[in-house]
Amino acid sequence: MSANAPITPHLLTVPRKDDEVAKTNLVGLMRPALRDVLIEAGAPEKQAKMRASQIWQWIYAKGVRNFDDMTNLAKPFRELLKEHFEIRVPEVVTKQVSEDGTRKYLVRIAGGHEVEIVYIPETDRGTLCVSSQVGCTLTCTFCHTGTQKLVRNLTAAEIIGQVMVARDDLGEWPVLGQSNPPTTRLLSNIVLMGMGEPLYNFDNVRDAMKIAMDPEGISLSRRRITLSTSGVVPAIWRTAEEIGCQLAVSFHATTDEVRDVLVPINKRWNIEALLEALREYPKVSNSERITFEYVMLKGVNDTDEDAHRLVSLIKGIPAKINLIPFNPWPGSDYERSSNNRIRAFADIVHNAGYSSPVRRPRGEDIMAACGQLKSETERARKSRKQIEQEAGLK
């Protein structure tokens, strides 16, 4: 397959024509909602919970998109499903493969909008970087995604659908009718570090991740899921209680003066407020530690003083510091710190007792590295009313 060739998702249903009656998409519905729509469509109420569980397993454990393949369901019930419902995931527009094996997918969702997903293969894991919004609200000055205006939130279906699309491409669904012995997962980790601020789309992100963690489906451990936030302080507590996944924070500066520029949300919730919330997170969520993401910007945040200040700020928080060499993009005003400066910074953090790995840039040749994602087809900012309507929130 050529680097930019589109792929055909596993057993994908035929796209709906404009003149066809819209059917309810079963992807993204939580179990109670799935049961309710089955009853509304005419399924016997006494059987609805069991039928919902069966359909759930077909969709999320086996990757089936065709109701006719759900062989433990009676044919009349399958006909009812075909009449009222569909199993729809985002449409893959292009797939690019980096020299290092990183895969970047451009996918199209409802309304013709497009977002990007990145799969990063490593020797001990395969990590999928998932988007939560079309565009972003945060305008972080070092981030290419931040230069794209927010269009709308993604639905739970569109978020979990990204995971399903990647599993399609990786061939990670069981082969129907064959015995499938356990194998090492190709997609073993999810990071909510793609386009958008996940905590500004909390409900849909939460539901999608609960689907990903469900033991009768995709069945990823909550410790295999990391949500990255720029610091939406009020939602951090909710994340601990309602999702319980690992947490990463886009920190990037050690003074409010610098962080106000790099991460403008700091003007609303400053470093002190953010750190107070982060100190409580591991206790509530039973997480091992917080990951602090720190992009290394030449002459901006990379001095020895910054490193010592960082260590002082996070004292008492179980933490890991990911040092990220800045990934350049067209028009950026920033430069990557030198390798020597990054190593010196890392040594100070490491000597203070914190893990301080330097993230190796992946997928730079296809603009898939951290901070580089941006769908060029999405430019126009829409009103909040339009965003809510298109996301099905109103």
C-alpha positions in Angstrom: 0.0 0.0 0.0 1.3 3.4 -0.8 1.9 5.9 2.0 -1.2 8.0 1.2 -3.6 5.2 0.1 -6.9 4.9 1.7 -7.7 1.6 3.6 -10.9 -0.4 3.7 -12.1 -0.9 7.3 -12.9 -4.5 8.4 -16.4 -5.5 7.4 -17.4 -1.8 7.1 -21.1 -1.2 6.3 -21.9 0.6 3.0 -22.1 4.4 3.5 -25.7 5.7 3.8 -27.1 7.5 0.8 -28.5 11.0 1.3 -32.1 9.9 0.6 -32.1 6.9 3.0 -33.8 7.2 6.4 -31.2 7.8 9.1 -30.6 4.8 11.3 -29.4 4.8 14.9 -25.7 4.0 15.2 -25.1 1.4 17.8 -21.4 2.3 18.2 -20.8 4.6 21.2 -24.0 3.7 23.1 -23.5 2.7 26.7 -25.1 -0.6 27.7 -28.3 0.9 29.2 -28.8 3.1 26.2 -28.2 0.2 23.9 -30.9 -1.8 25.8 -33.3 1.2 25.6 -33.0 1.6 21.8 -33.6 -2.1 21.2 -36.8 -1.9 23.2 -37.9 1.2 21.3 -37.3 -0.7 18.1 -39.6 -3.5 19.2 -37.3 -6.0 21.0 -39.1 -7.8 23.8 -38.2 -6.0 27.1 -37.4 -9.2 28.9 -34.8 -10.1 26.4 -33.4 -6.7 25.7 -30.6 -6.8 28.3 -29.4 -10.1 27.0 -29.6 -9.0 23.4 -27.7 -5.8 24.2 -24.9 -7.9 25.7 -24.7 -10.2 22.7 -24.6 -7.2 20.3 -22.0 -5.5 22.4 -19.7 -8.5 22.2 -20.2 -8.8 18.4 -19.3 -5.1 17.9 -16.5 -4.6 20.4 -15.0 -8.1 21.0 -15.3 -9.4 17.4 -15.3 -6.3 15.3 -18.4 -7.3 13.4 -20.2 -4.6 11.3 -22.8 -6.8 9.6 -25.9 -7.9 11.5 -26.1 -11.1 9.3 -22.8 -12.2 10.9 -24.3 -12.2 14.4 -25.2 -15.8 14.2 -26.4 -16.3 17.8 -29.3 -13.9 17.1 -32.5 -15.2 15.5 -33.0 -14.2 11.9 -36.2 -12.1 12.6 -34.3 -10.1 15.2 -31.4 -9.6 12.8 -33.9 -8.2 10.3 -35.2 -5.8 12.9 -31.7 -4.7 13.6 -31.0 -4.0 9.9 -34.2 -2.0 9.7 -33.5 0.3 12.6 -29.8 0.4 13.2 -26.3 0.6 11.7 -22.8 0.0 13.0 -20.8 2.9 11.7 -17.2 4.1 12.4 -15.2 7.0 11.0 -14.3 6.7 7.3 -10.6 6.4 6.6 -9.7 9.1 4.0 -5.9 8.5 3.9 -3.3 6.5 5.7 0.3 7.5 5.9 3.2 5.3 7.1 6.3 6.9 8.5 9.8 5.5 7.9 9.8 4.5 11.6 6.5 2.5 11.2 4.2 5.2 12.7 0.8 5.3 11.0 -1.3 8.4 10.7 -4.9 8.2 9.6 -7.0 11.0 8.4 -10.6 10.0 9.1 -13.9 11.7 8.1 -16.8 11.9 10.6 -20.4 13.3 10.5 -20.7 16.6 8.7 -17.7 15.9 6.5 -15.3 17.0 9.2 -11.9 15.3 9.5 -9.6 14.4 12.3 -6.3 12.6 12.6 -5.2 9.5 14.6 -1.7 8.2 15.1 -0.6 4.7 15.8 2.9 4.3 17.3 4.4 0.8 17.3 7.1 0.0 19.8 8.8 -3.2 20.9 6.7 -3.7 24.0 3.5 -1.9 23.1 1.4 -0.3 20.4 0.0 3.1 21.3 -2.9 4.8 19.6 -3.1 8.6 19.9 -6.8 9.5 19.8 -8.5 12.9 19.1 -11.4 14.2 21.1 -12.3 17.4 19.2 -12.3 18.7 15.7 -9.7 21.5 16.2 -8.9 22.8 19.6 -10.0 25.6 21.9 -6.7 26.1 23.7 -4.4 28.0 21.2 -1.2 26.7 22.9 1.4 28.7 21.0 3.9 25.8 20.4 1.3 23.4 19.1 0.3 23.0 15.5 -3.1 21.6 16.4 -3.7 24.7 18.5 -3.6 26.9 15.4 -6.8 25.1 14.1 -10.0 26.7 15.5 -12.5 24.5 17.3 -15.2 23.2 15.1 -17.0 20.7 17.4 -16.6 18.0 20.0 -16.4 14.4 18.9 -19.2 12.0 19.9 -18.5 8.9 22.0 -19.0 6.9 18.8 -16.5 9.0 16.9 -13.9 8.6 19.7 -14.2 4.8 20.2 -14.6 4.5 16.5 -11.0 5.7 16.1 -9.9 2.7 18.1 -12.0 0.4 16.0 -10.6 1.8 12.8 -7.0 1.3 14.0 -7.8 -2.3 14.9 -9.3 -2.8 11.4 -6.0 -1.7 9.9 -3.9 -3.8 12.2 -6.0 -6.9 11.6 -6.6 -7.3 15.3 -10.2 -8.6 15.3 -10.8 -12.4 15.7 -11.4 -14.3 12.4 -15.0 -15.4 12.5 -15.4 -19.2 12.7 -11.8 -19.9 13.7 -10.2 -20.6 17.0 -8.1 -17.6 17.9 -5.5 -18.2 20.6 -4.4 -15.2 22.6 -1.7 -13.1 21.0 0.3 -10.1 22.0 -1.9 -7.0 21.4 -0.8 -4.7 18.6 -3.0 -1.9 20.0 -2.2 -2.2 23.7 -2.4 1.4 24.9 -4.6 4.5 24.2 -3.5 8.1 24.8 -5.9 10.9 24.5 -3.3 13.2 23.2 -4.6 13.9 19.7 -6.5 16.9 18.5 -8.5 18.7 21.2 -8.7 19.1 25.0 -10.3 15.9 26.3 -11.7 17.5 29.4 -13.6 20.0 27.4 -15.5 17.0 26.0 -15.7 15.1 29.2 -18.9 13.1 28.9 -18.2 11.7 25.4 -14.5 10.9 26.3 -15.6 9.1 29.5 -18.2 7.0 27.7 -15.8 6.1 24.9 -13.1 5.0 27.4 -15.6 3.0 29.5 -16.4 1.1 26.3 -12.7 0.6 25.6 -12.2 -0.8 29.2 -15.3 -3.0 29.2 -14.1 -6.6 29.8 -16.6 -8.1 27.3 -15.3 -5.9 24.4 -12.0 -4.2 23.6 -11.0 -4.9 27.2 -8.1 -2.5 27.9 -7.0 -1.9 31.4 -7.5 1.6 32.8 -3.8 1.6 33.4 -3.3 1.3 29.6 -5.3 4.5 29.0 -3.7 7.9 29.5 -5.7 11.1 29.3 -3.7 14.3 28.7 -5.1 17.6 29.7 -3.7 21.1 29.6 -5.1 21.8 33.0 -8.9 21.9 33.1 -8.8 21.8 36.9 -12.6 21.3 37.7 -12.7 18.2 35.5 -9.6 16.5 36.9 -11.5 15.3 40.0 -14.3 13.9 37.7 -11.7 12.1 35.7 -10.3 10.4 38.8 -13.8 9.4 40.0 -15.6 8.5 36.7 -12.8 7.2 34.4 -9.8 6.4 36.7 -7.3 6.2 33.9 -3.7 7.4 34.0 -3.4 11.2 33.8 -0.8 13.3 32.0 -0.7 17.1 32.1 0.8 19.4 29.5 2.9 21.4 31.8 5.7 23.0 29.7 6.7 25.8 32.0 7.7 26.5 35.6 6.4 30.1 36.0 3.0 31.5 35.4 4.5 34.2 33.3 5.9 31.7 30.7 3.0 29.2 31.0 0.5 32.0 30.3 2.1 32.3 26.9 2.7 28.7 26.1 -0.5 27.3 27.6 -3.0 30.2 27.8 -5.5 28.1 29.9 -3.0 28.9 32.7 -4.5 32.4 32.9 -7.7 30.7 34.2 -6.2 27.9 36.3 -2.6 28.8 37.2 0.2 26.5 38.2 -0.7 26.5 41.9 -4.3 25.6 41.3 -3.3 22.9 38.8 -0.8 21.3 41.1 -3.3 21.2 44.0 -5.7 19.2 41.8 -2.9 16.9 40.7 -1.8 16.1 44.2 -5.2 14.6 44.9 -5.5 12.6 41.6 -3.5 9.5 42.5 -5.3 9.1 45.8 -8.8 9.2 44.2 -8.0 7.2 41.0 -5.5 4.8 42.5 -3.1 5.8 39.7 0.5 5.1 40.2 1.8 8.6 39.2 1.1 11.7 37.1 3.0 12.2 33.9 4.2 15.7 33.3 4.7 16.5 29.7 7.3 19.2 29.1 8.2 20.3 25.5 11.7 21.6 25.2 11.9 25.0 23.6 15.2 26.7 23.0 15.7 29.7 25.2 12.2 29.6 26.6 11.8 26.9 29.2 15.0 24.8 29.1 17.4 26.4 31.6 19.0 24.7 34.6 16.9 27.1 36.7 13.7 25.8 35.0 14.7 22.2 35.8 15.4 22.9 39.5 12.1 24.9 39.7 10.2 22.0 38.1 11.6 19.6 40.7 10.6 21.9 43.5 7.1 22.5 42.1 6.2 18.8 41.8 7.6 17.7 45.2 5.3 15.3 46.9 3.5 14.2 43.7 4.2 10.7 42.4 5.5 11.8 39.0 7.2 11.0 35.7 8.6 13.8 33.5 8.4 13.3 29.8 10.8 15.6 28.1 9.6 16.2 24.5 11.9 17.7 21.9 9.9 20.4 20.1 8.5 19.1 16.8 8.7 21.9 14.3 5.8 22.9 12.0 5.5 25.5 9.3 5.2 29.0 10.7 6.2 28.2 14.2 8.1 30.8 16.2 9.9 28.2 18.4 13.0 26.1 18.0 13.9 22.7 19.5 16.4 22.8 22.4 19.8 21.4 21.6 20.5 17.7 22.6 23.1 18.9 25.1 20.6 21.2 26.8 17.9 18.5 26.9 20.4 16.1 28.4 21.4 18.6 31.1 17.8 19.3 32.0 17.0 15.6 32.1 20.0 14.9 34.4 18.8 17.5 36.9 15.3 16.0 37.0 16.7 12.4 37.2 19.1 13.3 40.0 16.2 14.6 42.0 14.7 11.1 41.9 12.2 11.4 39.0 12.1 9.4 35.8 12.9 11.8 33.0 12.8 10.0 29.6 13.4 12.1 26.5 10.6 11.2 24.1 12.0 10.1 20.7 10.1 12.0 18.0 8.0 9.6 15.9 6.5 10.2 12.6 8.0 13.6 12.0 8.3 12.9 8.2 4.5 12.6 8.0 3.7 15.4 10.5 2.5 12.8 13.0 4.7 13.7 16.0 3.5 15.3 19.2 2.0 18.8 18.6 2.0 18.4 14.8 -1.6 17.1 14.2 -3.8 19.4 12.2 -6.5 18.7 9.6 -6.1 21.4 7.0 -9.7 21.0 5.8 -11.0 22.4 9.1 -10.7 26.2 9.2 -14.0 27.9 10.1 -14.9 28.5 13.7 -18.6 27.7 14.3 -21.0 29.0 16.9 -21.5 27.0 20.2 -25.0 26.3 19.0 -23.8 24.8 15.8 -21.1 22.7 17.6 -23.7 21.3 20.0 -26.2 20.5 17.2 -23.6 18.7 15.1 -22.3 16.7 18.0 -25.9 15.7 18.8 -25.9 17.5 22.1 -29.0 19.6 21.4 
